[in-house]
């Protein structure tokens, strides 16, 4: 029997190795009814959809974000705050926004003026030697110390 999902809509912005792995883990553990990918590269989105990593794909933020429960920013550190600013106007007040970047202070400072939601840093993945979503591995959700 499939467990009830924790969220209706989870959005992963940046569906490369880290974002793809996170999306796959959310799908495998039924954490969301829908896992949505946001990426500027249509090839990446096509690969993620083809592998069953995401349910829907979008190239740009828009009104489709209005019912997001959780948004994970999984892009290079330098683009986390600009991406957050792009998606913020579309998010509902209850949305939680988090990131997988390795540098926290600029992200927290850059997000300080956002209303609603929350932002904090997590690093829930294992290292891999291949780029992109072609080799996603589920993140380490079960224990704080790893897999």
N, CA, C and O atoms as a GROMACS GRO file, in nm:
protein
  588
    1UNK      N    1   0.084  -0.118   0.000
    1UNK     CA    2   0.000   0.000   0.000
    1UNK      C    3   0.089   0.125   0.000
    1UNK      O    4   0.184   0.135   0.077
    2UNK      N    5   0.056   0.217  -0.084
    2UNK     CA    6   0.133   0.341  -0.097
    2UNK      C    7   0.100   0.435   0.019
    2UNK      O    8  -0.018   0.458   0.047
    3UNK      N    9   0.202   0.491   0.086
    3UNK     CA   10   0.176   0.584   0.196
    3UNK      C   11   0.121   0.717   0.144
    3UNK      O   12   0.143   0.752   0.028
    4UNK      N   13   0.051   0.790   0.229
    4UNK     CA   14   0.002   0.922   0.193
    4UNK      C   15   0.121   1.016   0.176
    4UNK      O   16   0.212   1.014   0.259
    5UNK      N   17   0.122   1.098   0.070
    5UNK     CA   18   0.234   1.189   0.050
    5UNK      C   19   0.236   1.300   0.156
    5UNK      O   20   0.132   1.336   0.211
    6UNK      N   21   0.354   1.352   0.183
    6UNK     CA   22   0.369   1.462   0.278
    6UNK      C   23   0.332   1.596   0.215
    6UNK      O   24   0.294   1.689   0.286
    7UNK      N   25   0.345   1.606   0.084
    7UNK     CA   26   0.317   1.731   0.013
    7UNK      C   27   0.242   1.700  -0.115
    7UNK      O   28   0.254   1.592  -0.172
    8UNK      N   29   0.166   1.797  -0.159
    8UNK     CA   30   0.096   1.782  -0.285
    8UNK      C   31   0.190   1.808  -0.402
    8UNK      O   32   0.195   1.730  -0.497
    9UNK      N   33   0.266   1.918  -0.394
    9UNK     CA   34   0.351   1.957  -0.507
    9UNK      C   35   0.489   1.999  -0.458
    9UNK      O   36   0.504   2.096  -0.384
   10UNK      N   37   0.590   1.923  -0.500
   10UNK     CA   38   0.730   1.956  -0.472
   10UNK      C   39   0.794   1.999  -0.603
   10UNK      O   40   0.781   1.932  -0.705
   11UNK      N   41   0.862   2.112  -0.599
   11UNK     CA   42   0.929   2.166  -0.717
   11UNK      C   43   1.080   2.158  -0.694
   11UNK      O   44   1.130   2.203  -0.591
   12UNK      N   45   1.150   2.102  -0.789
   12UNK     CA   46   1.295   2.098  -0.785
   12UNK      C   47   1.344   2.189  -0.897
   12UNK      O   48   1.325   2.161  -1.015
   13UNK      N   49   1.408   2.298  -0.858
   13UNK     CA   50   1.460   2.396  -0.954
   13UNK      C   51   1.607   2.367  -0.977
   13UNK      O   52   1.692   2.398  -0.894
   14UNK      N   53   1.636   2.306  -1.092
   14UNK     CA   54   1.770   2.261  -1.124
   14UNK      C   55   1.769   2.109  -1.117
   14UNK      O   56   1.787   2.052  -1.010
   15UNK      N   57   1.749   2.045  -1.230
   15UNK     CA   58   1.727   1.900  -1.231
   15UNK      C   59   1.852   1.827  -1.284
   15UNK      O   60   1.843   1.739  -1.369
   16UNK      N   61   1.968   1.868  -1.231
   16UNK     CA   62   2.092   1.800  -1.265
   16UNK      C   63   2.113   1.683  -1.171
   16UNK      O   64   2.016   1.619  -1.128
   17UNK      N   65   2.237   1.654  -1.139
   17UNK     CA   66   2.268   1.539  -1.055
   17UNK      C   67   2.207   1.551  -0.916
   17UNK      O   68   2.141   1.458  -0.869
   18UNK      N   69   2.227   1.664  -0.850
   18UNK     CA   70   2.175   1.681  -0.714
   18UNK      C   71   2.024   1.696  -0.716
   18UNK      O   72   1.954   1.625  -0.643
   19UNK      N   73   1.972   1.787  -0.798
   19UNK     CA   74   1.827   1.807  -0.804
   19UNK      C   75   1.755   1.684  -0.854
   19UNK      O   76   1.649   1.649  -0.801
   20UNK      N   77   1.811   1.617  -0.954
   20UNK     CA   78   1.750   1.494  -1.006
   20UNK      C   79   1.748   1.384  -0.901
   20UNK      O   80   1.650   1.310  -0.890
   21UNK      N   81   1.856   1.373  -0.824
   21UNK     CA   82   1.862   1.273  -0.718
   21UNK      C   83   1.759   1.302  -0.610
   21UNK      O   84   1.694   1.211  -0.558
   22UNK      N   85   1.744   1.430  -0.576
   22UNK     CA   86   1.644   1.469  -0.476
   22UNK      C   87   1.503   1.439  -0.526
   22UNK      O   88   1.420   1.386  -0.452
   23UNK      N   89   1.477   1.473  -0.652
   23UNK     CA   90   1.345   1.447  -0.710
   23UNK      C   91   1.317   1.297  -0.712
   23UNK      O   92   1.206   1.254  -0.680
   24UNK      N   93   1.416   1.218  -0.750
   24UNK     CA   94   1.398   1.073  -0.753
   24UNK      C   95   1.369   1.018  -0.614
   24UNK      O   96   1.282   0.932  -0.598
   25UNK      N   97   1.440   1.067  -0.514
   25UNK     CA   98   1.415   1.023  -0.377
   25UNK      C   99   1.274   1.058  -0.330
   25UNK      O  100   1.209   0.979  -0.263
   26UNK      N  101   1.228   1.177  -0.366
   26UNK     CA  102   1.091   1.217  -0.330
   26UNK      C  103   0.988   1.127  -0.396
   26UNK      O  104   0.888   1.090  -0.335
   27UNK      N  105   1.014   1.091  -0.522
   27UNK     CA  106   0.920   1.001  -0.593
   27UNK      C  107   0.924   0.861  -0.535
   27UNK      O  108   0.819   0.801  -0.512
   28UNK      N  109   1.044   0.808  -0.511
   28UNK     CA  110   1.056   0.672  -0.460
   28UNK      C  111   0.995   0.655  -0.322
   28UNK      O  112   0.945   0.547  -0.288
   29UNK      N  113   0.999   0.760  -0.244
   29UNK     CA  114   0.945   0.753  -0.107
   29UNK      C  115   0.805   0.812  -0.096
   29UNK      O  116   0.753   0.829   0.015
   30UNK      N  117   0.744   0.843  -0.209
   30UNK     CA  118   0.607   0.896  -0.214
   30UNK      C  119   0.591   1.018  -0.123
   30UNK      O  120   0.492   1.031  -0.051
   31UNK      N  121   0.689   1.108  -0.127
   31UNK     CA  122   0.683   1.227  -0.043
   31UNK      C  123   0.594   1.335  -0.102
   31UNK      O  124   0.558   1.431  -0.034
   32UNK      N  125   0.558   1.321  -0.229
   32UNK     CA  126   0.476   1.422  -0.295
   32UNK      C  127   0.383   1.356  -0.395
   32UNK      O  128   0.416   1.253  -0.454
   33UNK      N  129   0.266   1.417  -0.413
   33UNK     CA  130   0.175   1.370  -0.518
   33UNK      C  131   0.236   1.396  -0.655
   33UNK      O  132   0.226   1.313  -0.746
   34UNK      N  133   0.301   1.513  -0.670
   34UNK     CA  134   0.365   1.549  -0.796
   34UNK      C  135   0.502   1.608  -0.768
   34UNK      O  136   0.519   1.690  -0.678
   35UNK      N  137   0.600   1.567  -0.846
   35UNK     CA  138   0.734   1.624  -0.841
   35UNK      C  139   0.756   1.696  -0.973
   35UNK      O  140   0.751   1.636  -1.081
   36UNK      N  141   0.779   1.826  -0.964
   36UNK     CA  142   0.788   1.911  -1.081
   36UNK      C  143   0.932   1.957  -1.098
   36UNK      O  144   0.997   1.996  -1.001
   37UNK      N  145   0.982   1.952  -1.221
   37UNK     CA  146   1.117   1.999  -1.251
   37UNK      C  147   1.115   2.135  -1.317
   37UNK      O  148   1.034   2.161  -1.405
   38UNK      N  149   1.206   2.221  -1.274
   38UNK     CA  150   1.226   2.352  -1.336
   38UNK      C  151   1.373   2.360  -1.376
   38UNK      O  152   1.461   2.345  -1.291
   39UNK      N  153   1.398   2.382  -1.502
   39UNK     CA  154   1.536   2.391  -1.549
   39UNK      C  155   1.535   2.471  -1.679
   39UNK      O  156   1.438   2.467  -1.754
   40UNK      N  157   1.641   2.543  -1.704
   40UNK     CA  158   1.649   2.623  -1.826
   40UNK      C  159   1.689   2.540  -1.948
   40UNK      O  160   1.684   2.589  -2.061
   41UNK      N  161   1.730   2.416  -1.925
   41UNK     CA  162   1.776   2.330  -2.034
   41UNK      C  163   1.670   2.225  -2.066
   41UNK      O  164   1.646   2.135  -1.985
   42UNK      N  165   1.605   2.235  -2.183
   42UNK     CA  166   1.500   2.140  -2.217
   42UNK      C  167   1.552   1.996  -2.229
   42UNK      O  168   1.477   1.901  -2.206
   43UNK      N  169   1.679   1.980  -2.263
   43UNK     CA  170   1.736   1.846  -2.273
   43UNK      C  171   1.741   1.779  -2.137
   43UNK      O  172   1.711   1.660  -2.124
   44UNK      N  173   1.777   1.855  -2.036
   44UNK     CA  174   1.781   1.804  -1.899
   44UNK      C  175   1.640   1.762  -1.855
   44UNK      O  176   1.622   1.656  -1.796
   45UNK      N  177   1.543   1.846  -1.884
   45UNK     CA  178   1.404   1.816  -1.845
   45UNK      C  179   1.352   1.693  -1.919
   45UNK      O  180   1.283   1.610  -1.860
   46UNK      N  181   1.384   1.682  -2.047
   46UNK     CA  182   1.341   1.564  -2.124
   46UNK      C  183   1.401   1.436  -2.065
   46UNK      O  184   1.333   1.334  -2.054
   47UNK      N  185   1.528   1.442  -2.028
   47UNK     CA  186   1.594   1.325  -1.968
   47UNK      C  187   1.529   1.289  -1.835
   47UNK      O  188   1.503   1.172  -1.807
   48UNK      N  189   1.503   1.389  -1.754
   48UNK     CA  190   1.441   1.364  -1.622
   48UNK      C  191   1.301   1.305  -1.636
   48UNK      O  192   1.263   1.215  -1.561
   49UNK      N  193   1.225   1.356  -1.732
   49UNK     CA  194   1.091   1.300  -1.756
   49UNK      C  195   1.101   1.159  -1.809
   49UNK      O  196   1.025   1.071  -1.767
   50UNK      N  197   1.193   1.136  -1.900
   50UNK     CA  198   1.210   1.004  -1.960
   50UNK      C  199   1.251   0.899  -1.858
   50UNK      O  200   1.214   0.782  -1.870
   51UNK      N  201   1.328   0.940  -1.758
   51UNK     CA  202   1.372   0.848  -1.652
   51UNK      C  203   1.268   0.834  -1.541
   51UNK      O  204   1.287   0.755  -1.448
   52UNK      N  205   1.159   0.910  -1.549
   52UNK     CA  206   1.057   0.903  -1.445
   52UNK      C  207   1.096   0.975  -1.317
   52UNK      O  208   1.041   0.947  -1.211
   53UNK      N  209   1.190   1.069  -1.328
   53UNK     CA  210   1.236   1.143  -1.211
   53UNK      C  211   1.137   1.253  -1.173
   53UNK      O  212   1.120   1.283  -1.055
   54UNK      N  213   1.072   1.313  -1.273
   54UNK     CA  214   0.975   1.420  -1.250
   54UNK      C  215   0.845   1.389  -1.324
   54UNK      O  216   0.843   1.312  -1.420
   55UNK      N  217   0.737   1.449  -1.275
   55UNK     CA  218   0.606   1.432  -1.338
   55UNK      C  219   0.580   1.537  -1.446
   55UNK      O  220   0.519   1.508  -1.549
   56UNK      N  221   0.626   1.659  -1.421
   56UNK     CA  222   0.604   1.771  -1.513
   56UNK      C  223   0.733   1.849  -1.523
   56UNK      O  224   0.819   1.841  -1.436
   57UNK      N  225   0.748   1.925  -1.631
   57UNK     CA  226   0.869   2.002  -1.655
   57UNK      C  227   0.835   2.143  -1.701
   57UNK      O  228   0.742   2.164  -1.779
   58UNK      N  229   0.912   2.240  -1.652
   58UNK     CA  230   0.894   2.379  -1.691
   58UNK      C  231   1.031   2.443  -1.714
   58UNK      O  232   1.128   2.412  -1.645
   59UNK      N  233   1.037   2.532  -1.813
   59UNK     CA  234   1.159   2.603  -1.847
   59UNK      C  235   1.174   2.735  -1.773
   59UNK      O  236   1.285   2.789  -1.767
   60UNK      N  237   1.066   2.787  -1.717
   60UNK     CA  238   1.071   2.917  -1.650
   60UNK      C  239   0.968   2.922  -1.538
   60UNK      O  240   0.866   2.854  -1.545
   61UNK      N  241   0.995   3.002  -1.435
   61UNK     CA  242   0.895   3.020  -1.330
   61UNK      C  243   0.769   3.083  -1.387
   61UNK      O  244   0.774   3.152  -1.489
   62UNK      N  245   0.657   3.060  -1.322
   62UNK     CA  246   0.531   3.118  -1.366
   62UNK      C  247   0.418   3.083  -1.273
   62UNK      O  248   0.442   3.029  -1.164
   63UNK      N  249   0.295   3.112  -1.312
   63UNK     CA  250   0.179   3.086  -1.228
   63UNK      C  251   0.163   2.939  -1.186
   63UNK      O  252   0.092   2.910  -1.090
   64UNK      N  253   0.228   2.848  -1.257
   64UNK     CA  254   0.220   2.706  -1.222
   64UNK      C  255   0.279   2.680  -1.083
   64UNK      O  256   0.256   2.574  -1.026
   65UNK      N  257   0.354   2.775  -1.028
   65UNK     CA  258   0.413   2.761  -0.894
   65UNK      C  259   0.316   2.796  -0.781
   65UNK      O  260   0.348   2.776  -0.664
   66UNK      N  261   0.198   2.849  -0.814
   66UNK     CA  262   0.107   2.902  -0.714
   66UNK      C  263   0.055   2.800  -0.614
   66UNK      O  264   0.001   2.838  -0.510
   67UNK      N  265   0.069   2.670  -0.642
   67UNK     CA  266   0.024   2.570  -0.545
   67UNK      C  267   0.139   2.482  -0.495
   67UNK      O  268   0.117   2.371  -0.447
   68UNK      N  269   0.262   2.534  -0.506
   68UNK     CA  270   0.378   2.458  -0.459
   68UNK      C  271   0.381   2.455  -0.307
   68UNK      O  272   0.356   2.555  -0.240
   69UNK      N  273   0.412   2.338  -0.253
   69UNK     CA  274   0.428   2.324  -0.108
   69UNK      C  275   0.573   2.336  -0.066
   69UNK      O  276   0.605   2.395   0.037
   70UNK      N  277   0.661   2.280  -0.147
   70UNK     CA  278   0.804   2.280  -0.118
   70UNK      C  279   0.879   2.309  -0.247
   70UNK      O  280   0.849   2.251  -0.351
   71UNK      N  281   0.976   2.399  -0.240
   71UNK     CA  282   1.061   2.430  -0.354
   71UNK      C  283   1.206   2.409  -0.310
   71UNK      O  284   1.250   2.465  -0.210
   72UNK      N  285   1.277   2.328  -0.386
   72UNK     CA  286   1.419   2.302  -0.358
   72UNK      C  287   1.500   2.367  -0.469
   72UNK      O  288   1.486   2.331  -0.586
   73UNK      N  289   1.583   2.461  -0.432
   73UNK     CA  290   1.672   2.526  -0.528
   73UNK      C  291   1.798   2.442  -0.537
   73UNK      O  292   1.875   2.433  -0.440
   74UNK      N  293   1.821   2.381  -0.652
   74UNK     CA  294   1.933   2.289  -0.670
   74UNK      C  295   2.017   2.333  -0.790
   74UNK      O  296   2.043   2.254  -0.881
   75UNK      N  297   2.058   2.457  -0.788
   75UNK     CA  298   2.139   2.514  -0.895
   75UNK      C  299   2.275   2.552  -0.838
   75UNK      O  300   2.294   2.545  -0.717
   76UNK      N  301   2.369   2.594  -0.922
   76UNK     CA  302   2.496   2.641  -0.869
   76UNK      C  303   2.475   2.754  -0.768
   76UNK      O  304   2.381   2.832  -0.780
   77UNK      N  305   2.563   2.762  -0.669
   77UNK     CA  306   2.547   2.856  -0.558
   77UNK      C  307   2.526   2.999  -0.604
   77UNK      O  308   2.445   3.072  -0.545
   78UNK      N  309   2.597   3.042  -0.708
   78UNK     CA  310   2.586   3.182  -0.753
   78UNK      C  311   2.448   3.217  -0.809
   78UNK      O  312   2.413   3.334  -0.818
   79UNK      N  313   2.370   3.116  -0.846
   79UNK     CA  314   2.239   3.144  -0.904
   79UNK      C  315   2.123   3.120  -0.807
   79UNK      O  316   2.008   3.140  -0.845
   80UNK      N  317   2.151   3.077  -0.684
   80UNK     CA  318   2.043   3.046  -0.590
   80UNK      C  319   1.957   3.168  -0.558
   80UNK      O  320   1.834   3.161  -0.566
   81UNK      N  321   2.018   3.279  -0.521
   81UNK     CA  322   1.941   3.398  -0.483
   81UNK      C  323   1.870   3.458  -0.605
   81UNK      O  324   1.751   3.488  -0.594
   82UNK      N  325   1.935   3.475  -0.720
   82UNK     CA  326   1.861   3.526  -0.836
   82UNK      C  327   1.743   3.436  -0.875
   82UNK      O  328   1.636   3.486  -0.909
   83UNK      N  329   1.762   3.304  -0.870
   83UNK     CA  330   1.652   3.213  -0.901
   83UNK      C  331   1.540   3.227  -0.798
   83UNK      O  332   1.423   3.231  -0.834
   84UNK      N  333   1.577   3.235  -0.673
   84UNK     CA  334   1.476   3.255  -0.568
   84UNK      C  335   1.394   3.381  -0.592
   84UNK      O  336   1.272   3.381  -0.574
   85UNK      N  337   1.461   3.488  -0.631
   85UNK     CA  338   1.389   3.612  -0.660
   85UNK      C  339   1.293   3.597  -0.778
   85UNK      O  340   1.186   3.658  -0.780
   86UNK      N  341   1.331   3.515  -0.874
   86UNK     CA  342   1.243   3.491  -0.990
   86UNK      C  343   1.118   3.413  -0.952
   86UNK      O  344   1.009   3.444  -1.000
   87UNK      N  345   1.133   3.313  -0.867
   87UNK     CA  346   1.019   3.227  -0.835
   87UNK      C  347   0.932   3.284  -0.723
   87UNK      O  348   0.813   3.254  -0.716
   88UNK      N  349   0.991   3.365  -0.637
   88UNK     CA  350   0.919   3.414  -0.519
   88UNK      C  351   0.783   3.476  -0.548
   88UNK      O  352   0.688   3.444  -0.476
   89UNK      N  353   0.768   3.561  -0.648
   89UNK     CA  354   0.638   3.625  -0.670
   89UNK      C  355   0.524   3.526  -0.698
   89UNK      O  356   0.407   3.560  -0.680
   90UNK      N  357   0.556   3.406  -0.740
   90UNK     CA  358   0.454   3.308  -0.776
   90UNK      C  359   0.418   3.213  -0.661
   90UNK      O  360   0.320   3.140  -0.670
   91UNK      N  361   0.496   3.214  -0.553
   91UNK     CA  362   0.476   3.115  -0.447
   91UNK      C  363   0.366   3.152  -0.350
   91UNK      O  364   0.347   3.270  -0.319
   92UNK      N  365   0.292   3.053  -0.301
   92UNK     CA  366   0.193   3.080  -0.196
   92UNK      C  367   0.265   3.105  -0.064
   92UNK      O  368   0.381   3.069  -0.047
   93UNK      N  369   0.194   3.169   0.030
   93UNK     CA  370   0.254   3.201   0.159
   93UNK      C  371   0.302   3.077   0.235
   93UNK      O  372   0.398   3.086   0.311
   94UNK      N  373   0.237   2.964   0.216
   94UNK     CA  374   0.273   2.845   0.293
   94UNK      C  375   0.394   2.770   0.237
   94UNK      O  376   0.443   2.677   0.301
   95UNK      N  377   0.441   2.808   0.120
   95UNK     CA  378   0.550   2.734   0.056
   95UNK      C  379   0.679   2.742   0.138
   95UNK      O  380   0.714   2.847   0.193
   96UNK      N  381   0.746   2.631   0.146
   96UNK     CA  382   0.877   2.624   0.209
   96UNK      C  383   0.980   2.621   0.097
   96UNK      O  384   0.967   2.543   0.002
   97UNK      N  385   1.082   2.706   0.109
   97UNK     CA  386   1.188   2.712   0.010
   97UNK      C  387   1.318   2.673   0.079
   97UNK      O  388   1.353   2.726   0.184
   98UNK      N  389   1.389   2.581   0.018
   98UNK     CA  390   1.519   2.539   0.071
   98UNK      C  391   1.616   2.525  -0.045
   98UNK      O  392   1.577   2.535  -0.161
   99UNK      N  393   1.741   2.503  -0.013
   99UNK     CA  394   1.841   2.492  -0.118
   99UNK      C  395   1.942   2.383  -0.082
   99UNK      O  396   1.948   2.338   0.033
  100UNK      N  397   2.018   2.343  -0.180
  100UNK     CA  398   2.122   2.242  -0.159
  100UNK      C  399   2.261   2.301  -0.182
  100UNK      O  400   2.358   2.227  -0.199
  101UNK      N  401   2.270   2.433  -0.182
  101UNK     CA  402   2.398   2.498  -0.204
  101UNK      C  403   2.493   2.478  -0.087
  101UNK      O  404   2.450   2.455   0.026
  102UNK      N  405   2.621   2.485  -0.115
  102UNK     CA  406   2.722   2.464  -0.012
  102UNK      C  407   2.756   2.592   0.064
  102UNK      O  408   2.821   2.586   0.169
  103UNK      N  409   2.715   2.706   0.012
  103UNK     CA  410   2.744   2.834   0.076
  103UNK      C  411   2.614   2.892   0.130
  103UNK      O  412   2.524   2.923   0.052
  104UNK      N  413   2.604   2.907   0.262
  104UNK     CA  414   2.476   2.946   0.320
  104UNK      C  415   2.461   3.095   0.346
  104UNK      O  416   2.354   3.150   0.321
  105UNK      N  417   2.563   3.163   0.394
  105UNK     CA  418   2.548   3.302   0.436
  105UNK      C  419   2.495   3.392   0.326
  105UNK      O  420   2.401   3.467   0.352
  106UNK      N  421   2.549   3.388   0.204
  106UNK     CA  422   2.493   3.476   0.100
  106UNK      C  423   2.349   3.440   0.064
  106UNK      O  424   2.270   3.528   0.029
  107UNK      N  425   2.314   3.313   0.072
  107UNK     CA  426   2.178   3.272   0.040
  107UNK      C  427   2.082   3.322   0.147
  107UNK      O  428   1.977   3.379   0.115
  108UNK      N  429   2.117   3.302   0.273
  108UNK     CA  430   2.031   3.349   0.382
  108UNK      C  431   2.017   3.500   0.377
  108UNK      O  432   1.906   3.552   0.392
  109UNK      N  433   2.126   3.572   0.355
  109UNK     CA  434   2.122   3.717   0.345
  109UNK      C  435   2.038   3.760   0.225
  109UNK      O  436   1.957   3.852   0.235
  110UNK      N  437   2.055   3.694   0.112
  110UNK     CA  438   1.982   3.728  -0.009
  110UNK      C  439   1.834   3.700  -0.001
  110UNK      O  440   1.754   3.763  -0.070
  111UNK      N  441   1.796   3.604   0.083
  111UNK     CA  442   1.655   3.566   0.096
  111UNK      C  443   1.586   3.634   0.214
  111UNK      O  444   1.467   3.612   0.236
  112UNK      N  445   1.658   3.715   0.288
  112UNK     CA  446   1.606   3.774   0.412
  112UNK      C  447   1.481   3.859   0.391
  112UNK      O  448   1.401   3.873   0.483
  113UNK      N  449   1.462   3.914   0.274
  113UNK     CA  450   1.349   4.003   0.252
  113UNK      C  451   1.227   3.932   0.196
  113UNK      O  452   1.124   3.996   0.172
  114UNK      N  453   1.235   3.801   0.174
  114UNK     CA  454   1.120   3.728   0.121
  114UNK      C  455   1.013   3.717   0.227
  114UNK      O  456   1.044   3.698   0.345
  115UNK      N  457   0.889   3.729   0.188
  115UNK     CA  458   0.778   3.712   0.283
  115UNK      C  459   0.734   3.566   0.282
  115UNK      O  460   0.754   3.495   0.183
  116UNK      N  461   0.676   3.522   0.392
  116UNK     CA  462   0.624   3.385   0.399
  116UNK      C  463   0.733   3.282   0.378
  116UNK      O  464   0.848   3.317   0.352
  117UNK      N  465   0.698   3.156   0.390
  117UNK     CA  466   0.792   3.048   0.365
  117UNK      C  467   0.914   3.055   0.453
  117UNK      O  468   0.923   3.139   0.542
  118UNK      N  469   1.007   2.970   0.428
  118UNK     CA  470   1.131   2.966   0.503
  118UNK      C  471   1.241   2.917   0.412
  118UNK      O  472   1.214   2.853   0.310
  119UNK      N  473   1.362   2.946   0.446
  119UNK     CA  474   1.475   2.896   0.370
  119UNK      C  475   1.583   2.850   0.466
  119UNK      O  476   1.618   2.921   0.560
  120UNK      N  477   1.634   2.732   0.443
  120UNK     CA  478   1.744   2.683   0.523
  120UNK      C  479   1.824   2.588   0.436
  120UNK      O  480   1.778   2.545   0.330
  121UNK      N  481   1.943   2.556   0.479
  121UNK     CA  482   2.030   2.475   0.396
  121UNK      C  483   2.031   2.329   0.436
  121UNK      O  484   2.028   2.295   0.554
  122UNK      N  485   2.036   2.244   0.337
  122UNK     CA  486   2.048   2.100   0.359
  122UNK      C  487   2.144   2.045   0.255
  122UNK      O  488   2.155   2.099   0.145
  123UNK      N  489   2.212   1.939   0.290
  123UNK     CA  490   2.298   1.872   0.195
  123UNK      C  491   2.270   1.723   0.205
  123UNK      O  492   2.350   1.650   0.265
  124UNK      N  493   2.158   1.674   0.147
  124UNK     CA  494   2.115   1.536   0.167
  124UNK      C  495   2.155   1.438   0.057
  124UNK      O  496   2.077   1.348   0.026
  125UNK      N  497   2.271   1.452  -0.002
  125UNK     CA  498   2.304   1.365  -0.113
  125UNK      C  499   2.438   1.296  -0.094
  125UNK      O  500   2.516   1.332  -0.006
  126UNK      N  501   2.462   1.197  -0.176
  126UNK     CA  502   2.590   1.127  -0.183
  126UNK      C  503   2.664   1.176  -0.306
  126UNK      O  504   2.602   1.218  -0.404
  127UNK      N  505   2.794   1.170  -0.300
  127UNK     CA  506   2.875   1.213  -0.415
  127UNK      C  507   2.863   1.110  -0.528
  127UNK      O  508   2.844   0.991  -0.503
  128UNK      N  509   2.875   1.158  -0.650
  128UNK     CA  510   2.875   1.070  -0.767
  128UNK      C  511   2.975   1.126  -0.867
  128UNK      O  512   3.014   1.243  -0.858
  129UNK      N  513   3.016   1.045  -0.960
  129UNK     CA  514   3.118   1.086  -1.055
  129UNK      C  515   3.064   1.123  -1.192
  129UNK      O  516   3.142   1.144  -1.285
  130UNK      N  517   2.933   1.132  -1.207
  130UNK     CA  518   2.876   1.164  -1.338
  130UNK      C  519   2.788   1.288  -1.328
  130UNK      O  520   2.714   1.303  -1.230
  131UNK      N  521   2.795   1.377  -1.426
  131UNK     CA  522   2.713   1.497  -1.422
  131UNK      C  523   2.571   1.471  -1.471
  131UNK      O  524   2.542   1.369  -1.535
  132UNK      N  525   2.483   1.564  -1.439
  132UNK     CA  526   2.347   1.561  -1.491
  132UNK      C  527   2.258   1.459  -1.426
  132UNK      O  528   2.295   1.395  -1.327
  133UNK      N  529   2.140   1.445  -1.481
  133UNK     CA  530   2.037   1.359  -1.425
  133UNK      C  531   2.046   1.216  -1.478
  133UNK      O  532   1.958   1.135  -1.451
  134UNK      N  533   2.152   1.184  -1.552
  134UNK     CA  534   2.162   1.052  -1.611
  134UNK      C  535   2.192   0.944  -1.508
  134UNK      O  536   2.168   0.826  -1.533
  135UNK      N  537   2.245   0.983  -1.393
  135UNK     CA  538   2.277   0.884  -1.289
  135UNK      C  539   2.228   0.930  -1.153
  135UNK      O  540   2.308   0.939  -1.059
  136UNK      N  541   2.099   0.959  -1.138
  136UNK     CA  542   2.052   1.008  -1.008
  136UNK      C  543   2.060   0.899  -0.902
  136UNK      O  544   2.040   0.781  -0.931
  137UNK      N  545   2.090   0.940  -0.781
  137UNK     CA  546   2.089   0.849  -0.667
  137UNK      C  547   2.000   0.912  -0.561
  137UNK      O  548   2.009   1.033  -0.537
  138UNK      N  549   1.915   0.834  -0.496
  138UNK     CA  550   1.828   0.893  -0.394
  138UNK      C  551   1.909   0.953  -0.281
  138UNK      O  552   2.011   0.897  -0.242
  139UNK      N  553   1.865   1.066  -0.228
  139UNK     CA  554   1.938   1.129  -0.119
  139UNK      C  555   1.926   1.049   0.010
  139UNK      O  556   1.848   0.955   0.021
  140UNK      N  557   2.006   1.088   0.106
  140UNK     CA  558   2.010   1.020   0.235
  140UNK      C  559   1.903   1.080   0.328
  140UNK      O  560   1.935   1.163   0.412
  141UNK      N  561   1.780   1.039   0.312
  141UNK     CA  562   1.669   1.096   0.390
  141UNK      C  563   1.658   1.036   0.530
  141UNK      O  564   1.606   1.101   0.620
  142UNK      N  565   1.704   0.915   0.549
  142UNK     CA  566   1.668   0.840   0.670
  142UNK      C  567   1.740   0.882   0.795
  142UNK      O  568   1.677   0.890   0.901
  143UNK      N  569   1.868   0.909   0.789
  143UNK     CA  570   1.942   0.944   0.909
  143UNK      C  571   2.020   1.072   0.888
  143UNK      O  572   2.064   1.100   0.777
  144UNK      N  573   2.036   1.150   0.993
  144UNK     CA  574   2.111   1.275   0.977
  144UNK      C  575   2.257   1.252   0.944
  144UNK      O  576   2.321   1.340   0.887
  145UNK      N  577   2.312   1.135   0.976
  145UNK     CA  578   2.453   1.111   0.952
  145UNK      C  579   2.481   1.049   0.817
  145UNK      O  580   2.598   1.032   0.782
  146UNK      N  581   2.379   1.014   0.741
  146UNK     CA  582   2.402   0.959   0.609
  146UNK      C  583   2.316   0.840   0.580
  146UNK      O  584   2.211   0.822   0.642
  147UNK      N  585   2.360   0.757   0.488
  147UNK     CA  586   2.278   0.648   0.438
  147UNK      C  587   2.296   0.520   0.517
  147UNK      O  588   2.233   0.419   0.486
   0.00000   0.00000   0.00000
